[in-house]
Amino acid sequence: MDTQMLTFSTKGQLVIPAEVRAELGIQPGSRVALTVENARIILQPINERLTKKLRGRFSGGPSMADQLQQERREDRKQDKY
């Protein structure tokens, strides 16, 4: 597919051409993953293939909830002084 020029609205919205949506199976309510890489915006439809690719990528790391709670505890300690 050739490069197409798109324009953002005043609300930051972007219209993806109908033929591109059809090719990628994007319908109203579809979700996409946005990645910024080397000053490029990459939009990737979230479908079963992407879900399988990303599954487990974030497991095994520190709990985000635990980290946030720890940061809040530290903030409260600093506020007391």
PDB file with one MODEL, atoms N, CA, C and O in Angstrom:
MODEL        1
ATOM      1  N   MET A   1       0.837  -1.175   0.000  1.00  0.00           N
ATOM      2  CA  MET A   1       0.000   0.000   0.000  1.00  0.00           C
ATOM      3  C   MET A   1       0.882   1.238   0.000  1.00  0.00           C
ATOM      4  O   MET A   1       1.910   1.272   0.677  1.00  0.00           O
ATOM      5  N   ASP A   2       0.493   2.231  -0.741  1.00  0.00           N
ATOM      6  CA  ASP A   2       1.250   3.470  -0.830  1.00  0.00           C
ATOM      7  C   ASP A   2       1.096   4.299   0.447  1.00  0.00           C
ATOM      8  O   ASP A   2       0.134   4.131   1.196  1.00  0.00           O
ATOM      9  N   THR A   3       2.044   5.185   0.681  1.00  0.00           N
ATOM     10  CA  THR A   3       1.968   6.097   1.809  1.00  0.00           C
ATOM     11  C   THR A   3       0.826   7.073   1.593  1.00  0.00           C
ATOM     12  O   THR A   3       0.641   7.601   0.497  1.00  0.00           O
ATOM     13  N   GLN A   4       0.069   7.305   2.645  1.00  0.00           N
ATOM     14  CA  GLN A   4      -1.041   8.249   2.577  1.00  0.00           C
ATOM     15  C   GLN A   4      -0.799   9.352   3.590  1.00  0.00           C
ATOM     16  O   GLN A   4      -0.263   9.101   4.669  1.00  0.00           O
ATOM     17  N   MET A   5      -1.188  10.565   3.254  1.00  0.00           N
ATOM     18  CA  MET A   5      -1.044  11.693   4.158  1.00  0.00           C
ATOM     19  C   MET A   5      -2.348  11.870   4.918  1.00  0.00           C
ATOM     20  O   MET A   5      -3.418  11.956   4.315  1.00  0.00           O
ATOM     21  N   LEU A   6      -2.260  11.923   6.261  1.00  0.00           N
ATOM     22  CA  LEU A   6      -3.418  12.080   7.118  1.00  0.00           C
ATOM     23  C   LEU A   6      -3.241  13.348   7.944  1.00  0.00           C
ATOM     24  O   LEU A   6      -2.123  13.832   8.120  1.00  0.00           O
ATOM     25  N   THR A   7      -4.347  13.883   8.447  1.00  0.00           N
ATOM     26  CA  THR A   7      -4.311  15.102   9.236  1.00  0.00           C
ATOM     27  C   THR A   7      -5.006  14.882  10.571  1.00  0.00           C
ATOM     28  O   THR A   7      -6.098  14.316  10.624  1.00  0.00           O
ATOM     29  N   PHE A   8      -4.375  15.329  11.645  1.00  0.00           N
ATOM     30  CA  PHE A   8      -4.985  15.245  12.966  1.00  0.00           C
ATOM     31  C   PHE A   8      -6.020  16.345  13.114  1.00  0.00           C
ATOM     32  O   PHE A   8      -5.832  17.461  12.630  1.00  0.00           O
ATOM     33  N   SER A   9      -7.122  16.016  13.790  1.00  0.00           N
ATOM     34  CA  SER A   9      -8.144  17.021  14.082  1.00  0.00           C
ATOM     35  C   SER A   9      -7.674  17.873  15.262  1.00  0.00           C
ATOM     36  O   SER A   9      -6.632  17.602  15.858  1.00  0.00           O
ATOM     37  N   THR A  10      -8.451  18.902  15.588  1.00  0.00           N
ATOM     38  CA  THR A  10      -8.104  19.754  16.732  1.00  0.00           C
ATOM     39  C   THR A  10      -8.164  18.982  18.042  1.00  0.00           C
ATOM     40  O   THR A  10      -7.577  19.408  19.036  1.00  0.00           O
ATOM     41  N   LYS A  11      -8.866  17.852  18.056  1.00  0.00           N
ATOM     42  CA  LYS A  11      -8.960  17.008  19.246  1.00  0.00           C
ATOM     43  C   LYS A  11      -7.880  15.922  19.260  1.00  0.00           C
ATOM     44  O   LYS A  11      -7.875  15.074  20.152  1.00  0.00           O
ATOM     45  N   GLY A  12      -6.976  15.937  18.294  1.00  0.00           N
ATOM     46  CA  GLY A  12      -5.920  14.933  18.232  1.00  0.00           C
ATOM     47  C   GLY A  12      -6.360  13.632  17.604  1.00  0.00           C
ATOM     48  O   GLY A  12      -5.669  12.619  17.712  1.00  0.00           O
ATOM     49  N   GLN A  13      -7.512  13.652  16.945  1.00  0.00           N
ATOM     50  CA  GLN A  13      -8.031  12.435  16.327  1.00  0.00           C
ATOM     51  C   GLN A  13      -7.495  12.299  14.904  1.00  0.00           C
ATOM     52  O   GLN A  13      -7.191  13.285  14.232  1.00  0.00           O
ATOM     53  N   LEU A  14      -7.393  11.064  14.478  1.00  0.00           N
ATOM     54  CA  LEU A  14      -6.873  10.737  13.160  1.00  0.00           C
ATOM     55  C   LEU A  14      -7.823   9.754  12.501  1.00  0.00           C
ATOM     56  O   LEU A  14      -8.236   8.777  13.126  1.00  0.00           O
ATOM     57  N   VAL A  15      -8.172  10.001  11.253  1.00  0.00           N
ATOM     58  CA  VAL A  15      -9.062   9.093  10.534  1.00  0.00           C
ATOM     59  C   VAL A  15      -8.216   8.142   9.704  1.00  0.00           C
ATOM     60  O   VAL A  15      -7.428   8.568   8.860  1.00  0.00           O
ATOM     61  N   ILE A  16      -8.386   6.855   9.952  1.00  0.00           N
ATOM     62  CA  ILE A  16      -7.679   5.835   9.168  1.00  0.00           C
ATOM     63  C   ILE A  16      -8.563   5.509   7.972  1.00  0.00           C
ATOM     64  O   ILE A  16      -9.734   5.173   8.146  1.00  0.00           O
ATOM     65  N   PRO A  17      -8.017   5.603   6.754  1.00  0.00           N
ATOM     66  CA  PRO A  17      -8.832   5.380   5.554  1.00  0.00           C
ATOM     67  C   PRO A  17      -9.543   4.024   5.574  1.00  0.00           C
ATOM     68  O   PRO A  17      -9.032   3.038   6.105  1.00  0.00           O
ATOM     69  N   ALA A  18     -10.739   4.010   4.977  1.00  0.00           N
ATOM     70  CA  ALA A  18     -11.599   2.821   4.974  1.00  0.00           C
ATOM     71  C   ALA A  18     -10.889   1.594   4.408  1.00  0.00           C
ATOM     72  O   ALA A  18     -11.044   0.494   4.937  1.00  0.00           O
ATOM     73  N   GLU A  19     -10.117   1.770   3.343  1.00  0.00           N
ATOM     74  CA  GLU A  19      -9.461   0.604   2.743  1.00  0.00           C
ATOM     75  C   GLU A  19      -8.410   0.008   3.671  1.00  0.00           C
ATOM     76  O   GLU A  19      -8.196  -1.204   3.662  1.00  0.00           O
ATOM     77  N   VAL A  20      -7.751   0.844   4.472  1.00  0.00           N
ATOM     78  CA  VAL A  20      -6.769   0.349   5.439  1.00  0.00           C
ATOM     79  C   VAL A  20      -7.487  -0.377   6.572  1.00  0.00           C
ATOM     80  O   VAL A  20      -7.059  -1.452   6.991  1.00  0.00           O
ATOM     81  N   ARG A  21      -8.585   0.210   7.070  1.00  0.00           N
ATOM     82  CA  ARG A  21      -9.358  -0.459   8.120  1.00  0.00           C
ATOM     83  C   ARG A  21      -9.870  -1.807   7.648  1.00  0.00           C
ATOM     84  O   ARG A  21      -9.841  -2.784   8.396  1.00  0.00           O
ATOM     85  N   ALA A  22     -10.338  -1.863   6.415  1.00  0.00           N
ATOM     86  CA  ALA A  22     -10.855  -3.127   5.880  1.00  0.00           C
ATOM     87  C   ALA A  22      -9.740  -4.165   5.780  1.00  0.00           C
ATOM     88  O   ALA A  22      -9.931  -5.325   6.145  1.00  0.00           O
ATOM     89  N   GLU A  23      -8.584  -3.748   5.286  1.00  0.00           N
ATOM     90  CA  GLU A  23      -7.455  -4.672   5.119  1.00  0.00           C
ATOM     91  C   GLU A  23      -7.001  -5.253   6.455  1.00  0.00           C
ATOM     92  O   GLU A  23      -6.613  -6.418   6.533  1.00  0.00           O
ATOM     93  N   LEU A  24      -7.052  -4.422   7.518  1.00  0.00           N
ATOM     94  CA  LEU A  24      -6.574  -4.850   8.828  1.00  0.00           C
ATOM     95  C   LEU A  24      -7.672  -5.376   9.741  1.00  0.00           C
ATOM     96  O   LEU A  24      -7.405  -5.794  10.867  1.00  0.00           O
ATOM     97  N   GLY A  25      -8.900  -5.354   9.254  1.00  0.00           N
ATOM     98  CA  GLY A  25     -10.010  -5.872  10.049  1.00  0.00           C
ATOM     99  C   GLY A  25     -10.389  -4.955  11.206  1.00  0.00           C
ATOM    100  O   GLY A  25     -10.908  -5.417  12.223  1.00  0.00           O
ATOM    101  N   ILE A  26     -10.132  -3.656  11.053  1.00  0.00           N
ATOM    102  CA  ILE A  26     -10.464  -2.698  12.102  1.00  0.00           C
ATOM    103  C   ILE A  26     -11.913  -2.270  11.927  1.00  0.00           C
ATOM    104  O   ILE A  26     -12.321  -1.819  10.856  1.00  0.00           O
ATOM    105  N   GLN A  27     -12.679  -2.420  12.998  1.00  0.00           N
ATOM    106  CA  GLN A  27     -14.100  -2.063  12.990  1.00  0.00           C
ATOM    107  C   GLN A  27     -14.357  -1.129  14.156  1.00  0.00           C
ATOM    108  O   GLN A  27     -13.496  -0.984  15.023  1.00  0.00           O
ATOM    109  N   PRO A  28     -15.534  -0.484  14.203  1.00  0.00           N
ATOM    110  CA  PRO A  28     -15.840   0.356  15.360  1.00  0.00           C
ATOM    111  C   PRO A  28     -15.685  -0.450  16.646  1.00  0.00           C
ATOM    112  O   PRO A  28     -16.188  -1.568  16.757  1.00  0.00           O
ATOM    113  N   GLY A  29     -14.992   0.125  17.597  1.00  0.00           N
ATOM    114  CA  GLY A  29     -14.736  -0.556  18.867  1.00  0.00           C
ATOM    115  C   GLY A  29     -13.443  -1.349  18.888  1.00  0.00           C
ATOM    116  O   GLY A  29     -13.031  -1.827  19.945  1.00  0.00           O
ATOM    117  N   SER A  30     -12.787  -1.500  17.729  1.00  0.00           N
ATOM    118  CA  SER A  30     -11.505  -2.215  17.697  1.00  0.00           C
ATOM    119  C   SER A  30     -10.479  -1.429  18.501  1.00  0.00           C
ATOM    120  O   SER A  30     -10.552  -0.205  18.601  1.00  0.00           O
ATOM    121  N   ARG A  31      -9.535  -2.142  19.064  1.00  0.00           N
ATOM    122  CA  ARG A  31      -8.465  -1.511  19.830  1.00  0.00           C
ATOM    123  C   ARG A  31      -7.161  -1.673  19.075  1.00  0.00           C
ATOM    124  O   ARG A  31      -6.974  -2.634  18.330  1.00  0.00           O
ATOM    125  N   VAL A  32      -6.253  -0.714  19.277  1.00  0.00           N
ATOM    126  CA  VAL A  32      -4.925  -0.784  18.674  1.00  0.00           C
ATOM    127  C   VAL A  32      -3.881  -0.505  19.738  1.00  0.00           C
ATOM    128  O   VAL A  32      -4.141   0.186  20.723  1.00  0.00           O
ATOM    129  N   ALA A  33      -2.705  -1.049  19.522  1.00  0.00           N
ATOM    130  CA  ALA A  33      -1.563  -0.775  20.391  1.00  0.00           C
ATOM    131  C   ALA A  33      -0.743   0.318  19.720  1.00  0.00           C
ATOM    132  O   ALA A  33      -0.488   0.260  18.517  1.00  0.00           O
ATOM    133  N   LEU A  34      -0.330   1.317  20.500  1.00  0.00           N
ATOM    134  CA  LEU A  34       0.470   2.414  19.974  1.00  0.00           C
ATOM    135  C   LEU A  34       1.873   2.293  20.539  1.00  0.00           C
ATOM    136  O   LEU A  34       2.055   2.144  21.747  1.00  0.00           O
ATOM    137  N   THR A  35       2.863   2.358  19.661  1.00  0.00           N
ATOM    138  CA  THR A  35       4.261   2.308  20.058  1.00  0.00           C
ATOM    139  C   THR A  35       4.977   3.467  19.389  1.00  0.00           C
ATOM    140  O   THR A  35       4.738   3.749  18.215  1.00  0.00           O
ATOM    141  N   VAL A  36       5.854   4.142  20.125  1.00  0.00           N
ATOM    142  CA  VAL A  36       6.701   5.174  19.537  1.00  0.00           C
ATOM    143  C   VAL A  36       8.094   4.577  19.435  1.00  0.00           C
ATOM    144  O   VAL A  36       8.671   4.146  20.434  1.00  0.00           O
ATOM    145  N   GLU A  37       8.624   4.555  18.231  1.00  0.00           N
ATOM    146  CA  GLU A  37       9.911   3.920  17.991  1.00  0.00           C
ATOM    147  C   GLU A  37      10.693   4.728  16.972  1.00  0.00           C
ATOM    148  O   GLU A  37      10.259   4.886  15.831  1.00  0.00           O
ATOM    149  N   ASN A  38      11.847   5.239  17.382  1.00  0.00           N
ATOM    150  CA  ASN A  38      12.697   6.021  16.479  1.00  0.00           C
ATOM    151  C   ASN A  38      11.916   7.134  15.797  1.00  0.00           C
ATOM    152  O   ASN A  38      11.962   7.268  14.574  1.00  0.00           O
ATOM    153  N   ALA A  39      11.199   7.932  16.578  1.00  0.00           N
ATOM    154  CA  ALA A  39      10.410   9.071  16.090  1.00  0.00           C
ATOM    155  C   ALA A  39       9.307   8.663  15.118  1.00  0.00           C
ATOM    156  O   ALA A  39       8.878   9.465  14.288  1.00  0.00           O
ATOM    157  N   ARG A  40       8.850   7.415  15.221  1.00  0.00           N
ATOM    158  CA  ARG A  40       7.744   6.926  14.393  1.00  0.00           C
ATOM    159  C   ARG A  40       6.622   6.472  15.313  1.00  0.00           C
ATOM    160  O   ARG A  40       6.864   5.941  16.397  1.00  0.00           O
ATOM    161  N   ILE A  41       5.399   6.687  14.867  1.00  0.00           N
ATOM    162  CA  ILE A  41       4.239   6.184  15.583  1.00  0.00           C
ATOM    163  C   ILE A  41       3.810   4.897  14.892  1.00  0.00           C
ATOM    164  O   ILE A  41       3.559   4.886  13.687  1.00  0.00           O
ATOM    165  N   ILE A  42       3.729   3.823  15.649  1.00  0.00           N
ATOM    166  CA  ILE A  42       3.327   2.538  15.100  1.00  0.00           C
ATOM    167  C   ILE A  42       2.004   2.148  15.739  1.00  0.00           C
ATOM    168  O   ILE A  42       1.916   2.041  16.962  1.00  0.00           O
ATOM    169  N   LEU A  43       0.984   1.936  14.933  1.00  0.00           N
ATOM    170  CA  LEU A  43      -0.312   1.470  15.395  1.00  0.00           C
ATOM    171  C   LEU A  43      -0.469   0.034  14.945  1.00  0.00           C
ATOM    172  O   LEU A  43      -0.298  -0.276  13.766  1.00  0.00           O
ATOM    173  N   GLN A  44      -0.794  -0.842  15.877  1.00  0.00           N
ATOM    174  CA  GLN A  44      -0.955  -2.252  15.544  1.00  0.00           C
ATOM    175  C   GLN A  44      -2.284  -2.734  16.095  1.00  0.00           C
ATOM    176  O   GLN A  44      -2.524  -2.645  17.299  1.00  0.00           O
ATOM    177  N   PRO A  45      -3.159  -3.249  15.221  1.00  0.00           N
ATOM    178  CA  PRO A  45      -4.451  -3.742  15.710  1.00  0.00           C
ATOM    179  C   PRO A  45      -4.241  -4.828  16.760  1.00  0.00           C
ATOM    180  O   PRO A  45      -3.384  -5.699  16.610  1.00  0.00           O
ATOM    181  N   ILE A  46      -5.038  -4.762  17.825  1.00  0.00           N
ATOM    182  CA  ILE A  46      -4.970  -5.794  18.852  1.00  0.00           C
ATOM    183  C   ILE A  46      -5.888  -6.919  18.417  1.00  0.00           C
ATOM    184  O   ILE A  46      -7.111  -6.782  18.403  1.00  0.00           O
ATOM    185  N   ASN A  47      -5.276  -8.018  18.067  1.00  0.00           N
ATOM    186  CA  ASN A  47      -6.026  -9.193  17.643  1.00  0.00           C
ATOM    187  C   ASN A  47      -5.398 -10.413  18.314  1.00  0.00           C
ATOM    188  O   ASN A  47      -4.481 -10.276  19.123  1.00  0.00           O
ATOM    189  N   GLU A  48      -5.873 -11.566  17.989  1.00  0.00           N
ATOM    190  CA  GLU A  48      -5.382 -12.782  18.646  1.00  0.00           C
ATOM    191  C   GLU A  48      -3.884 -12.972  18.440  1.00  0.00           C
ATOM    192  O   GLU A  48      -3.182 -13.394  19.359  1.00  0.00           O
ATOM    193  N   ARG A  49      -3.393 -12.670  17.255  1.00  0.00           N
ATOM    194  CA  ARG A  49      -1.972 -12.835  16.972  1.00  0.00           C
ATOM    195  C   ARG A  49      -1.120 -11.928  17.856  1.00  0.00           C
ATOM    196  O   ARG A  49      -0.112 -12.370  18.408  1.00  0.00           O
ATOM    197  N   LEU A  50      -1.520 -10.653  17.995  1.00  0.00           N
ATOM    198  CA  LEU A  50      -0.769  -9.731  18.847  1.00  0.00           C
ATOM    199  C   LEU A  50      -0.876 -10.153  20.315  1.00  0.00           C
ATOM    200  O   LEU A  50       0.107 -10.090  21.054  1.00  0.00           O
ATOM    201  N   THR A  51      -2.048 -10.576  20.727  1.00  0.00           N
ATOM    202  CA  THR A  51      -2.244 -11.013  22.107  1.00  0.00           C
ATOM    203  C   THR A  51      -1.302 -12.166  22.430  1.00  0.00           C
ATOM    204  O   THR A  51      -0.669 -12.170  23.486  1.00  0.00           O
ATOM    205  N   LYS A  52      -1.203 -13.142  21.537  1.00  0.00           N
ATOM    206  CA  LYS A  52      -0.293 -14.272  21.764  1.00  0.00           C
ATOM    207  C   LYS A  52       1.156 -13.812  21.817  1.00  0.00           C
ATOM    208  O   LYS A  52       1.944 -14.316  22.618  1.00  0.00           O
ATOM    209  N   LYS A  53       1.510 -12.846  20.955  1.00  0.00           N
ATOM    210  CA  LYS A  53       2.874 -12.340  20.900  1.00  0.00           C
ATOM    211  C   LYS A  53       3.252 -11.637  22.208  1.00  0.00           C
ATOM    212  O   LYS A  53       4.385 -11.756  22.674  1.00  0.00           O
ATOM    213  N   LEU A  54       2.303 -10.906  22.796  1.00  0.00           N
ATOM    214  CA  LEU A  54       2.590 -10.138  24.001  1.00  0.00           C
ATOM    215  C   LEU A  54       2.378 -10.920  25.285  1.00  0.00           C
ATOM    216  O   LEU A  54       2.849 -10.501  26.343  1.00  0.00           O
ATOM    217  N   ARG A  55       1.684 -12.041  25.216  1.00  0.00           N
ATOM    218  CA  ARG A  55       1.354 -12.811  26.416  1.00  0.00           C
ATOM    219  C   ARG A  55       2.629 -13.173  27.181  1.00  0.00           C
ATOM    220  O   ARG A  55       3.579 -13.709  26.611  1.00  0.00           O
ATOM    221  N   GLY A  56       2.630 -12.877  28.456  1.00  0.00           N
ATOM    222  CA  GLY A  56       3.763 -13.216  29.308  1.00  0.00           C
ATOM    223  C   GLY A  56       4.917 -12.239  29.254  1.00  0.00           C
ATOM    224  O   GLY A  56       5.880 -12.387  30.007  1.00  0.00           O
ATOM    225  N   ARG A  57       4.849 -11.254  28.394  1.00  0.00           N
ATOM    226  CA  ARG A  57       5.965 -10.322  28.255  1.00  0.00           C
ATOM    227  C   ARG A  57       6.233  -9.560  29.554  1.00  0.00           C
ATOM    228  O   ARG A  57       7.380  -9.246  29.872  1.00  0.00           O
ATOM    229  N   PHE A  58       5.171  -9.269  30.298  1.00  0.00           N
ATOM    230  CA  PHE A  58       5.329  -8.467  31.491  1.00  0.00           C
ATOM    231  C   PHE A  58       5.260  -9.289  32.780  1.00  0.00           C
ATOM    232  O   PHE A  58       5.261  -8.725  33.874  1.00  0.00           O
ATOM    233  N   SER A  59       5.200 -10.593  32.659  1.00  0.00           N
ATOM    234  CA  SER A  59       5.138 -11.422  33.858  1.00  0.00           C
ATOM    235  C   SER A  59       6.532 -11.600  34.442  1.00  0.00           C
ATOM    236  O   SER A  59       7.540 -11.448  33.752  1.00  0.00           O
ATOM    237  N   GLY A  60       6.565 -11.923  35.718  1.00  0.00           N
ATOM    238  CA  GLY A  60       7.843 -12.190  36.368  1.00  0.00           C
ATOM    239  C   GLY A  60       8.555 -10.960  36.864  1.00  0.00           C
ATOM    240  O   GLY A  60       9.531 -11.072  37.607  1.00  0.00           O
ATOM    241  N   GLY A  61       8.094  -9.784  36.473  1.00  0.00           N
ATOM    242  CA  GLY A  61       8.718  -8.558  36.949  1.00  0.00           C
ATOM    243  C   GLY A  61       8.107  -8.122  38.257  1.00  0.00           C
ATOM    244  O   GLY A  61       7.230  -8.790  38.806  1.00  0.00           O
ATOM    245  N   PRO A  62       8.579  -6.994  38.751  1.00  0.00           N
ATOM    246  CA  PRO A  62       8.026  -6.504  40.010  1.00  0.00           C
ATOM    247  C   PRO A  62       6.566  -6.098  39.824  1.00  0.00           C
ATOM    248  O   PRO A  62       6.164  -5.649  38.751  1.00  0.00           O
ATOM    249  N   SER A  63       5.787  -6.263  40.879  1.00  0.00           N
ATOM    250  CA  SER A  63       4.379  -5.889  40.841  1.00  0.00           C
ATOM    251  C   SER A  63       4.274  -4.370  40.789  1.00  0.00           C
ATOM    252  O   SER A  63       4.837  -3.676  41.635  1.00  0.00           O
ATOM    253  N   MET A  64       3.556  -3.856  39.799  1.00  0.00           N
ATOM    254  CA  MET A  64       3.361  -2.412  39.684  1.00  0.00           C
ATOM    255  C   MET A  64       2.597  -1.889  40.897  1.00  0.00           C
ATOM    256  O   MET A  64       2.894  -0.802  41.394  1.00  0.00           O
ATOM    257  N   ALA A  65       1.616  -2.654  41.379  1.00  0.00           N
ATOM    258  CA  ALA A  65       0.846  -2.246  42.548  1.00  0.00           C
ATOM    259  C   ALA A  65       1.752  -2.151  43.772  1.00  0.00           C
ATOM    260  O   ALA A  65       1.665  -1.190  44.536  1.00  0.00           O
ATOM    261  N   ASP A  66       2.618  -3.142  43.960  1.00  0.00           N
ATOM    262  CA  ASP A  66       3.543  -3.121  45.091  1.00  0.00           C
ATOM    263  C   ASP A  66       4.497  -1.932  45.005  1.00  0.00           C
ATOM    264  O   ASP A  66       4.777  -1.281  46.012  1.00  0.00           O
ATOM    265  N   GLN A  67       4.993  -1.652  43.805  1.00  0.00           N
ATOM    266  CA  GLN A  67       5.895  -0.519  43.628  1.00  0.00           C
ATOM    267  C   GLN A  67       5.195   0.791  43.966  1.00  0.00           C
ATOM    268  O   GLN A  67       5.765   1.647  44.642  1.00  0.00           O
ATOM    269  N   LEU A  68       3.962   0.947  43.498  1.00  0.00           N
ATOM    270  CA  LEU A  68       3.201   2.166  43.756  1.00  0.00           C
ATOM    271  C   LEU A  68       2.945   2.334  45.251  1.00  0.00           C
ATOM    272  O   LEU A  68       3.082   3.434  45.786  1.00  0.00           O
ATOM    273  N   GLN A  69       2.576   1.255  45.920  1.00  0.00           N
ATOM    274  CA  GLN A  69       2.339   1.334  47.360  1.00  0.00           C
ATOM    275  C   GLN A  69       3.614   1.729  48.107  1.00  0.00           C
ATOM    276  O   GLN A  69       3.570   2.535  49.036  1.00  0.00           O
ATOM    277  N   GLN A  70       4.735   1.167  47.703  1.00  0.00           N
ATOM    278  CA  GLN A  70       6.018   1.497  48.343  1.00  0.00           C
ATOM    279  C   GLN A  70       6.359   2.973  48.116  1.00  0.00           C
ATOM    280  O   GLN A  70       6.808   3.653  49.038  1.00  0.00           O
ATOM    281  N   GLU A  71       6.148   3.468  46.896  1.00  0.00           N
ATOM    282  CA  GLU A  71       6.417   4.882  46.610  1.00  0.00           C
ATOM    283  C   GLU A  71       5.533   5.786  47.463  1.00  0.00           C
ATOM    284  O   GLU A  71       5.993   6.817  47.953  1.00  0.00           O
ATOM    285  N   ARG A  72       4.280   5.411  47.642  1.00  0.00           N
ATOM    286  CA  ARG A  72       3.366   6.215  48.466  1.00  0.00           C
ATOM    287  C   ARG A  72       3.792   6.203  49.930  1.00  0.00           C
ATOM    288  O   ARG A  72       3.713   7.227  50.608  1.00  0.00           O
ATOM    289  N   ARG A  73       4.243   5.047  50.419  1.00  0.00           N
ATOM    290  CA  ARG A  73       4.738   4.974  51.802  1.00  0.00           C
ATOM    291  C   ARG A  73       5.929   5.916  51.984  1.00  0.00           C
ATOM    292  O   ARG A  73       6.014   6.641  52.976  1.00  0.00           O
ATOM    293  N   GLU A  74       6.841   5.896  51.018  1.00  0.00           N
ATOM    294  CA  GLU A  74       8.021   6.758  51.102  1.00  0.00           C
ATOM    295  C   GLU A  74       7.627   8.231  51.037  1.00  0.00           C
ATOM    296  O   GLU A  74       8.205   9.059  51.742  1.00  0.00           O
ATOM    297  N   ASP A  75       6.654   8.562  50.201  1.00  0.00           N
ATOM    298  CA  ASP A  75       6.176   9.941  50.102  1.00  0.00           C
ATOM    299  C   ASP A  75       5.570  10.401  51.427  1.00  0.00           C
ATOM    300  O   ASP A  75       5.810  11.525  51.866  1.00  0.00           O
ATOM    301  N   ARG A  76       4.785   9.529  52.063  1.00  0.00           N
ATOM    302  CA  ARG A  76       4.164   9.873  53.350  1.00  0.00           C
ATOM    303  C   ARG A  76       5.231  10.093  54.418  1.00  0.00           C
ATOM    304  O   ARG A  76       5.097  10.991  55.248  1.00  0.00           O
ATOM    305  N   LYS A  77       6.277   9.292  54.405  1.00  0.00           N
ATOM    306  CA  LYS A  77       7.373   9.470  55.374  1.00  0.00           C
ATOM    307  C   LYS A  77       8.036  10.828  55.184  1.00  0.00           C
ATOM    308  O   LYS A  77       8.344  11.510  56.162  1.00  0.00           O
ATOM    309  N   GLN A  78       8.258  11.223  53.936  1.00  0.00           N
ATOM    310  CA  GLN A  78       8.886  12.501  53.648  1.00  0.00           C
ATOM    311  C   GLN A  78       7.986  13.669  54.034  1.00  0.00           C
ATOM    312  O   GLN A  78       8.479  14.715  54.456  1.00  0.00           O
ATOM    313  N   ASP A  79       6.671  13.502  53.895  1.00  0.00           N
ATOM    314  CA  ASP A  79       5.730  14.568  54.238  1.00  0.00           C
ATOM    315  C   ASP A  79       5.682  14.818  55.738  1.00  0.00           C
ATOM    316  O   ASP A  79       5.355  15.926  56.164  1.00  0.00           O
ATOM    317  N   LYS A  80       5.999  13.815  56.548  1.00  0.00           N
ATOM    318  CA  LYS A  80       5.953  13.963  58.002  1.00  0.00           C
ATOM    319  C   LYS A  80       7.082  14.853  58.524  1.00  0.00           C
ATOM    320  O   LYS A  80       6.953  15.432  59.603  1.00  0.00           O
ATOM    321  N   TYR A  81       8.168  14.972  57.793  1.00  0.00           N
ATOM    322  CA  TYR A  81       9.327  15.709  58.265  1.00  0.00           C
ATOM    323  C   TYR A  81       9.289  17.140  57.851  1.00  0.00           C
ATOM    324  O   TYR A  81      10.201  17.901  58.173  1.00  0.00           O
TER     325      TYR A  81
ENDMDL
END
